Each structure stands twice: as C-alpha cells, then as structure tokens.
Amino acid sequence: MELAPESLADMRARMRYLAFQAQADLLAPLRLTAGAAQASLGFGPPWVRQVPPLAQVAAGWEMLSRAGLTHQRPDYGFRSVRVAGEARPVTEQVVASTPFGDLVRFRKEGDPEQPRILLVAPLSGHFATLLRGTVETLLPDNDVYITDWKNAREAPVSAGPFGFDEYVEHVIAFMETIGPGGHLIGVCQPCAHALAAVSLMAEDDNPATPVSMTLMAGPVDTRINPTQVNQLAKNHPLDWFESELIATVPARHPGAGRRVYPGFMQLTAFMLMNLGRHVDSHIDMYAHLAAGRTAEATTGKTFYDEYFAVLDLTAEFYLETVGRVFQEHLLPKGELVWRNRKVNPAAIRRTALFTVEGERDDICSVGQTVAAHDLCSNIFANRKRHHLQPGVGHYGVFSGRKWSNQIYPLVRNMIMALS
C-alpha cells in the first residue's frame, strides 16, 4: 500500500531524529571508555604523563571522549562580580518561567540600584549561555536579565505551539516582569522579534516599554548585502526547509511527537560554513594537550563545550522566522502581522535606538541592522545612534575584547544617560 505524502514526510521526520539518537547512543560507551582510559593515566606519578608517547595517548583519549554533542544547558558560571570595587556574590534567579523559556536574573547580593537590562538571546540551536561573555561585560554596571530559552525536545506537545508570535509575546511579558524603566538589548537573530515587541508595546503605551533598545548584528532587513545564510533562505522554498530539516522528537524525551528543527542540524550547518577552521582548531587542541600546554587547550575546550551544547527549536518558530524574516522581509516592508495586528515600528517615539554591526560579519552583514533606523522614523535623531565596529565578525560584536573595550562603553554611556 502506497503511503500518502503526509505520512511519508512524517516518517522521514521521525527517522531523521532517530538516526541521530542511534548514532549518539552508539558513541556513548566509546566516549565513556575513552574518558575512563584518559583518567586512568592520571593515577600514576606525574612524570608518567610527561612521557611523550603517553601524553599523546592521553590527548587522543581525551579528544575521543569529547567527540559528541550534549543537549544540556552549560552553566553560566557567575559566582561573584565586582561592583564599585567590592566583590558581590551572584546567584541565578528564575523570575518568570514558561515551558519554552525562563527569565533569568543574575542577582547581586544587596541588590544595588543599577539599570535593568533584558538581554534577548538568539534561539538558533545554542543555549543562551552562548552570550556568557556578553553578560560578563554587562554585569558589573547593570541588573541583567536574560531570555534563557529551553530545549524544545523537553516541552511536551500539550504545552502548545511556540512560533514567531509566541517569541514576541515572551519578550513583551519579560519586559513587563522587569517593569518600567528597563532597557532591551537584542543580539543576533531575535533583533527583528525584539523590534516587533517594542513596536507593539509603544503603540499600546505599555508602561514597561524599554527606555532604550540596542540591536546588535541582527537581521532587520536581509535584502541588504545578502550573506550566504540569506541566499540559502532565498534559494529554497519554505516547503524544502520543512521537508529536509524538520524532525520529530523520539518517544524517549518529554517532548515526544513535537516537530522540531534539531540543534544538531543547525550546528552541522554552522560548522560546514567554516569546516577548515574547526578542523584546524581540533588539531591544535590535540597538539596542546599532547604537549602539556594546559592554558591553550583549555581555551579551545571551553569554546567547544559551549558550541557543542545544542538545543532544538520548535518547527513553527524556525519555519516562521525563515519565512517572515529571511524570505518575505515582512518587517522592513511594513507587512509584518502579530496576532492579527500590523507591527508598526514608527509607533516607537520615546525609546532610544542604538544599532551595532561588525565590519566582517558574514552572517548578518553591514546594513541589515542599521535598517531599523529608517523603520523607527518617529524617534528623534538625537536619540538614535549607529556604530560599525571595524575588524570584527559576527561573534566579535557581542563577545571578546572589542565588545568589552570598544562597543560596550558606547552602550553603557547611552544607558547611563537615560537611567
């Protein structure tokens, strides 16, 4: 009996995730054995680990033990921060929660009076901990909250859908939880969603409308200087993304039966864009481990511990974002609709706007984020600013030395002037 097209598509979606899970299950004992073998070399006298052949074997075991992905959110790792020269303990406090995301506050002991910032994190295959460096820079001067998105494979089908509209709804609700006088910083992918949320809040005269909105390296208008990522979205119909990239969560997980865009597929796409660089990085990591260069090896391990921690996106969020932002360009064309309401960025009047782009950004190119200024036509010119950071790619806009030393001071000055 011939299967109906829908049944065949569902079967492919189910088998796609099952194949990944089977591979992960097969690798798990090997990784565990490699980790145990590597650890066993640490029981001998210290000189044993310095013998070149044994050091190389230990490095090989460690690399093998690390050869896999995790679906667990890494730790943010903040235990204390210096405020005005004084060390203050930091605790992670969940102040709002839904099946799809938490609003996490990095609460400092004593609750010093500081500007409140909502950091809107990408939902693109990695956990919000990818913005650890962003938070670390913001934390001494600000009361920082972050959208801590959850892995979609952990959300039961009974929790309902989570698409573009629900994402915008979360941003609005989280700003309302923070309360009046807060600031918003959108990083990368959700800049369009964040701009939509602030537009709706401004039109409603919502008391929690942010005082300032900083959009960093985000796809507000991807018709401008299209990147390889943009071309991929334009060169395939939405049906192709659904049939080739959407999978079904297996029965072993709480979200069994939910259709998702798996994090492992997004990670694969990212790695293929710079495959040579990732191969070289792992070769270097092995060389550092074998030579006992602990500090250099730790840098690489820290990066890939984060990079290989993946989360699944709901199918509706992924497909709607691809369609509305990257294919139809609804926001810059004035055609974006949220829950039967047209989104109107011109409604924003009192929120200051700051946009940041990286000169070498190959994911969200120059011009795509600054496009927000034309859309927010009723913000006075003296409350708008744009910064193009020389010499940085995508991640350099919100992490690393240039973010901390050159970009953040501009963000801080604007926030302090308005607080």
C-alpha positions as CSV (number, residue, x, y, z in Angstrom):
1,M,0.0,0.0,0.0
2,E,1.4,3.4,-1.0
3,L,1.9,5.9,1.8
4,A,0.2,9.3,1.5
5,P,2.7,12.2,1.0
6,E,2.0,13.4,4.5
7,S,2.7,10.0,6.0
8,L,5.9,9.7,4.1
9,A,7.0,13.2,5.3
10,D,6.2,12.3,8.9
11,M,8.2,9.1,8.6
12,R,11.2,10.9,7.2
13,A,11.0,13.4,10.0
14,R,10.8,10.7,12.6
15,M,13.7,8.7,11.2
16,R,15.9,11.8,10.9
17,Y,16.0,12.3,14.7
18,L,16.1,8.5,15.4
19,A,19.2,8.2,13.2
20,F,20.9,10.9,15.2
21,Q,19.9,9.4,18.5
22,A,21.1,5.9,17.5
23,Q,24.5,7.3,16.5
24,A,24.7,9.2,19.8
25,D,23.8,6.1,21.7
26,L,26.4,4.0,19.9
27,L,29.1,6.6,20.6
28,A,28.3,7.0,24.3
29,P,30.0,3.8,25.5
30,L,33.1,4.6,23.4
31,R,33.3,8.1,24.8
32,L,32.8,6.8,28.3
33,T,35.6,4.3,27.9
34,A,37.9,6.9,26.4
35,G,37.2,9.2,29.3
36,A,38.0,6.4,31.8
37,A,41.2,5.5,30.0
38,Q,42.3,9.1,29.9
39,A,41.6,9.5,33.6
40,S,43.4,6.3,34.5
41,L,46.7,7.8,33.3
42,G,46.3,10.4,36.0
43,F,46.8,7.8,38.8
44,G,50.5,7.3,38.2
45,P,53.3,9.6,39.2
46,P,53.4,13.0,37.5
47,W,56.4,12.1,35.3
48,V,54.4,9.4,33.6
49,R,52.1,12.0,32.0
50,Q,55.1,13.8,30.7
51,V,56.4,10.9,28.6
52,P,55.7,12.0,25.0
53,P,54.1,8.7,23.8
54,L,51.9,8.5,26.9
55,A,51.0,12.2,26.7
56,Q,49.9,11.7,23.1
57,V,47.8,8.7,24.0
58,A,46.2,10.6,26.8
59,A,45.5,13.5,24.4
60,G,43.9,11.1,22.0
61,W,41.7,9.6,24.7
62,E,40.5,13.0,25.8
63,M,39.7,14.1,22.2
64,L,37.7,10.9,21.7
65,S,35.8,11.4,25.0
66,R,34.8,14.9,23.8
67,A,33.6,13.7,20.4
68,G,29.9,14.3,20.8
69,L,27.1,16.7,21.5
70,T,25.1,17.5,24.6
71,H,21.6,18.7,25.0
72,Q,22.1,20.1,28.5
73,R,22.5,23.8,29.1
74,P,26.0,24.7,30.3
75,D,26.5,26.7,33.5
76,Y,26.7,30.4,33.2
77,G,29.4,30.2,35.8
78,F,29.0,33.6,37.5
79,R,29.7,33.3,41.2
80,S,30.7,36.9,42.1
81,V,31.2,40.2,40.4
82,R,33.0,43.4,41.5
83,V,30.7,46.4,41.8
84,A,32.4,49.7,42.7
85,G,35.5,47.8,43.7
86,E,33.5,45.5,46.0
87,A,33.1,41.7,45.3
88,R,29.4,40.7,45.5
89,P,28.1,37.2,45.2
90,V,25.9,36.5,42.2
91,T,23.0,34.0,42.0
92,E,20.8,32.9,39.1
93,Q,17.2,33.7,39.9
94,V,14.3,32.5,37.7
95,V,11.8,35.3,37.9
96,A,9.4,34.0,35.2
97,S,9.0,30.7,33.5
98,T,7.1,29.0,30.7
99,P,7.6,25.6,29.1
100,F,9.7,27.3,26.4
101,G,11.9,29.7,28.4
102,D,12.9,31.2,31.7
103,L,13.6,34.9,32.5
104,V,16.8,34.5,34.5
105,R,18.1,37.4,36.6
106,F,21.8,37.5,37.7
107,R,21.0,38.8,41.1
108,K,23.8,40.5,43.1
109,E,23.9,40.4,46.8
110,G,22.4,43.6,48.3
111,D,20.5,44.4,45.1
112,P,22.5,47.6,44.2
113,E,20.4,50.1,42.3
114,Q,21.5,49.7,38.6
115,P,19.9,49.9,35.2
116,R,17.8,46.9,34.4
117,I,18.5,45.2,31.1
118,L,16.7,42.4,29.3
119,L,19.2,40.6,27.1
120,V,17.2,38.9,24.3
121,A,19.2,35.8,23.3
122,P,19.1,34.1,20.0
123,L,17.0,30.9,19.6
124,S,19.2,29.3,16.9
125,G,20.4,26.0,18.0
126,H,22.5,27.0,21.1
127,F,21.6,27.9,24.6
128,A,21.6,31.4,25.9
129,T,24.9,30.6,27.7
130,L,26.4,31.4,24.3
131,L,26.1,35.0,25.5
132,R,28.1,34.4,28.6
133,G,30.8,36.9,27.5
134,T,28.1,39.5,26.8
135,V,26.6,39.0,30.3
136,E,30.1,39.1,31.9
137,T,30.7,42.6,30.5
138,L,27.3,43.9,31.3
139,L,27.1,42.5,34.9
140,P,29.3,45.0,36.9
141,D,27.2,48.0,35.8
142,N,23.8,46.6,35.3
143,D,21.0,44.5,36.7
144,V,21.0,41.9,34.0
145,Y,18.1,39.6,32.9
146,I,18.3,37.1,30.0
147,T,15.8,35.1,28.0
148,D,17.0,31.6,28.9
149,W,15.4,29.5,26.1
150,K,14.6,25.9,26.8
151,N,15.3,22.9,24.6
152,A,12.1,22.2,22.6
153,R,12.5,18.5,22.9
154,E,11.8,18.9,26.6
155,A,8.5,20.7,26.0
156,P,5.5,18.3,25.9
157,V,3.2,18.6,23.0
158,S,0.4,19.6,25.4
159,A,2.3,22.9,26.1
160,G,1.1,24.0,22.7
161,P,3.0,25.8,19.8
162,F,5.8,28.2,20.1
163,G,6.3,30.3,17.0
164,F,7.2,33.8,15.9
165,D,4.2,35.3,17.7
166,E,4.9,33.4,20.9
167,Y,8.5,34.6,20.9
168,V,7.4,38.2,20.6
169,E,4.9,37.6,23.3
170,H,7.6,36.3,25.6
171,V,9.7,39.4,25.1
172,I,6.8,41.6,26.0
173,A,5.9,39.6,29.0
174,F,9.5,39.5,30.2
175,M,9.8,43.3,29.8
176,E,6.6,43.7,31.9
177,T,8.1,41.4,34.6
178,I,11.2,43.6,34.7
179,G,9.0,46.7,35.0
180,P,9.0,50.3,33.8
181,G,12.4,51.9,33.2
182,G,14.1,48.9,31.8
183,H,16.4,48.6,28.7
184,L,16.5,46.0,26.0
185,I,19.5,44.5,24.1
186,G,18.7,42.1,21.2
187,V,21.6,40.0,20.0
188,C,21.7,38.5,16.5
189,Q,18.7,36.5,15.2
190,P,16.0,38.0,17.5
191,C,16.6,41.6,16.6
192,A,13.5,41.5,14.3
193,H,11.4,39.9,17.0
194,A,12.6,42.4,19.6
195,L,11.9,45.3,17.3
196,A,8.4,43.9,16.8
197,A,7.8,43.6,20.5
198,V,8.9,47.1,21.3
199,S,6.8,48.5,18.4
200,L,3.7,46.8,19.9
201,M,4.5,48.0,23.4
202,A,5.0,51.5,22.2
203,E,1.7,51.5,20.3
204,D,-0.1,50.3,23.4
205,D,1.6,52.9,25.7
206,N,2.8,49.9,27.7
207,P,4.4,51.3,30.9
208,A,7.2,48.6,30.5
209,T,8.2,49.8,27.1
210,P,12.0,49.9,27.3
211,V,13.8,53.3,27.7
212,S,16.4,52.1,25.2
213,M,16.7,49.4,22.6
214,T,20.1,48.2,21.4
215,L,20.1,45.9,18.4
216,M,23.3,44.1,17.7
217,A,24.2,42.2,14.5
218,G,20.6,41.2,13.8
219,P,18.6,40.6,10.5
220,V,16.2,43.5,10.4
221,D,16.3,43.7,6.6
222,T,18.1,40.8,4.9
223,R,17.6,42.2,1.5
224,I,20.6,44.4,2.1
225,N,24.0,42.9,1.3
226,P,22.8,39.3,1.4
227,T,25.1,36.8,3.0
228,Q,25.5,33.0,2.3
229,V,22.9,32.4,5.0
230,N,20.4,34.8,3.4
231,Q,21.0,33.3,0.0
232,L,20.2,29.8,1.3
233,A,16.9,31.1,2.7
234,K,16.0,32.7,-0.6
235,N,17.1,29.9,-2.9
236,H,14.8,27.3,-1.3
237,P,11.0,27.4,-0.8
238,L,9.7,27.1,2.7
239,D,8.4,23.6,1.8
240,W,12.0,22.5,1.2
241,F,13.1,23.6,4.7
242,E,10.1,21.7,6.2
243,S,10.7,18.5,4.3
244,E,14.5,18.5,4.6
245,L,15.2,20.0,8.1
246,I,12.3,19.3,10.3
247,A,12.4,16.2,12.6
248,T,10.1,14.6,15.2
249,V,11.3,14.2,18.8
250,P,11.6,10.5,19.7
251,A,9.5,8.8,22.4
252,R,12.3,8.8,25.0
253,H,12.1,12.6,25.5
254,P,9.4,14.7,27.3
255,G,8.6,16.5,24.0
256,A,7.9,13.2,22.2
257,G,6.0,13.8,19.0
258,R,6.8,17.5,18.8
259,R,8.1,18.7,15.4
260,V,11.5,20.5,15.8
261,Y,14.4,21.9,13.9
262,P,17.1,19.8,15.7
263,G,20.1,21.6,17.2
264,F,22.4,19.1,15.7
265,M,21.4,20.0,12.2
266,Q,21.9,23.7,12.9
267,L,25.3,23.0,14.4
268,T,26.2,21.0,11.3
269,A,25.2,23.9,9.1
270,F,27.3,26.3,11.1
271,M,30.4,24.1,11.1
272,L,30.2,23.4,7.4
273,M,30.4,27.2,6.8
274,N,33.9,27.2,8.4
275,L,34.8,23.5,8.4
276,G,38.5,24.0,7.8
277,R,38.8,26.4,10.8
278,H,37.1,23.9,13.1
279,V,39.3,21.0,11.9
280,D,42.4,23.1,12.5
281,S,41.1,24.1,15.9
282,H,40.8,20.4,16.9
283,I,44.2,19.6,15.6
284,D,45.6,22.5,17.6
285,M,43.7,21.3,20.7
286,Y,45.2,17.8,20.4
287,A,48.7,19.3,19.9
288,H,48.2,21.5,23.0
289,L,47.0,18.6,25.1
290,A,49.9,16.3,23.9
291,A,52.4,19.0,24.7
292,G,51.0,19.8,28.1
293,R,50.0,23.3,27.2
294,T,47.1,23.4,29.5
295,A,46.0,27.0,29.2
296,E,45.9,26.9,25.4
297,A,44.0,23.6,25.4
298,T,41.5,25.0,28.0
299,T,40.6,27.9,25.7
300,G,39.6,25.5,22.9
301,K,37.8,23.1,25.2
302,T,35.8,25.9,26.8
303,F,34.7,27.2,23.4
304,Y,33.7,23.8,22.1
305,D,32.0,22.8,25.4
306,E,29.6,25.6,24.6
307,Y,29.5,25.2,20.9
308,F,28.6,21.5,21.1
309,A,25.8,22.1,23.6
310,V,22.7,22.3,21.3
311,L,19.0,22.8,21.7
312,D,16.1,22.0,19.4
313,L,13.8,24.8,18.0
314,T,10.1,24.2,17.6
315,A,9.4,23.7,13.9
316,E,6.9,26.5,13.8
317,F,9.4,29.1,15.2
318,Y,12.1,28.0,12.8
319,L,9.8,28.0,9.7
320,E,8.0,31.2,10.6
321,T,11.3,33.0,11.2
322,V,12.8,31.8,7.9
323,G,9.6,32.8,6.1
324,R,8.8,36.1,7.7
325,V,12.3,37.5,8.2
326,F,14.6,35.9,5.6
327,Q,12.2,35.2,2.7
328,E,9.3,37.6,2.8
329,H,11.0,40.5,4.6
330,L,7.7,41.5,6.2
331,L,9.1,43.8,8.9
332,P,11.0,46.2,6.6
333,K,8.2,46.1,4.0
334,G,5.6,47.2,6.7
335,E,3.7,44.0,6.3
336,L,4.5,42.1,9.5
337,V,1.4,41.0,11.4
338,W,1.4,39.8,15.0
339,R,-1.8,38.1,16.2
340,N,-3.9,40.0,13.6
341,R,-2.2,43.3,14.4
342,K,0.1,45.1,12.0
343,V,3.5,45.8,13.5
344,N,4.4,49.5,13.2
345,P,7.9,50.5,14.3
346,A,7.0,54.1,13.6
347,A,4.9,53.9,16.8
348,I,8.2,54.0,18.8
349,R,8.8,57.5,19.9
350,R,10.3,57.6,23.4
351,T,12.6,54.6,23.2
352,A,16.2,55.5,22.2
353,L,17.7,53.3,19.5
354,F,21.3,52.1,19.2
355,T,22.4,49.6,16.5
356,V,25.7,47.9,16.2
357,E,27.2,46.0,13.2
358,G,30.5,44.2,12.6
359,E,32.6,45.1,9.6
360,R,33.5,41.5,8.8
361,D,30.2,39.9,9.8
362,D,29.4,37.1,7.3
363,I,26.2,36.0,9.0
364,C,24.4,39.4,9.3
365,S,26.2,41.8,7.0
366,V,26.6,45.5,7.2
367,G,23.4,47.4,6.6
368,Q,21.0,44.8,7.8
369,T,20.7,46.0,11.4
370,V,21.0,49.8,10.8
371,A,17.9,49.4,8.7
372,A,16.0,49.7,11.9
373,H,16.7,53.5,11.9
374,D,14.6,54.0,8.8
375,L,11.7,51.9,10.2
376,C,11.7,53.8,13.5
377,S,11.0,57.1,11.8
378,N,9.5,58.9,14.8
379,I,12.4,58.6,17.2
380,F,14.2,61.9,17.3
381,A,17.6,62.0,15.6
382,N,19.4,62.8,18.9
383,R,18.0,59.5,20.4
384,K,19.4,57.4,17.6
385,R,22.9,56.1,17.1
386,H,24.7,53.5,14.9
387,H,28.1,52.0,15.4
388,L,30.1,50.0,12.9
389,Q,32.9,48.1,14.6
390,P,36.0,47.7,12.5
391,G,37.8,44.4,12.3
392,V,35.2,42.1,13.9
393,G,33.0,39.3,12.6
394,H,29.6,38.2,13.8
395,Y,30.6,37.0,17.3
396,G,33.0,39.8,17.9
397,V,30.1,42.2,18.0
398,F,28.9,40.8,21.3
399,S,31.9,38.9,22.8
400,G,35.6,39.3,23.1
401,R,37.9,42.3,23.7
402,K,36.4,44.7,21.2
403,W,33.0,44.1,22.5
404,S,34.2,44.8,26.1
405,N,36.6,47.6,25.4
406,Q,35.1,49.5,22.4
407,I,31.4,48.6,21.8
408,Y,30.1,48.2,25.4
409,P,31.3,51.6,26.6
410,L,29.1,53.1,23.9
411,V,26.1,51.0,25.1
412,R,26.9,51.9,28.7
413,N,27.0,55.6,28.0
414,M,23.6,55.6,26.4
415,I,22.0,53.6,29.1
416,M,23.5,55.7,31.9
417,A,22.4,58.9,30.2
418,L,18.8,57.6,30.1
419,S,18.7,56.0,33.5
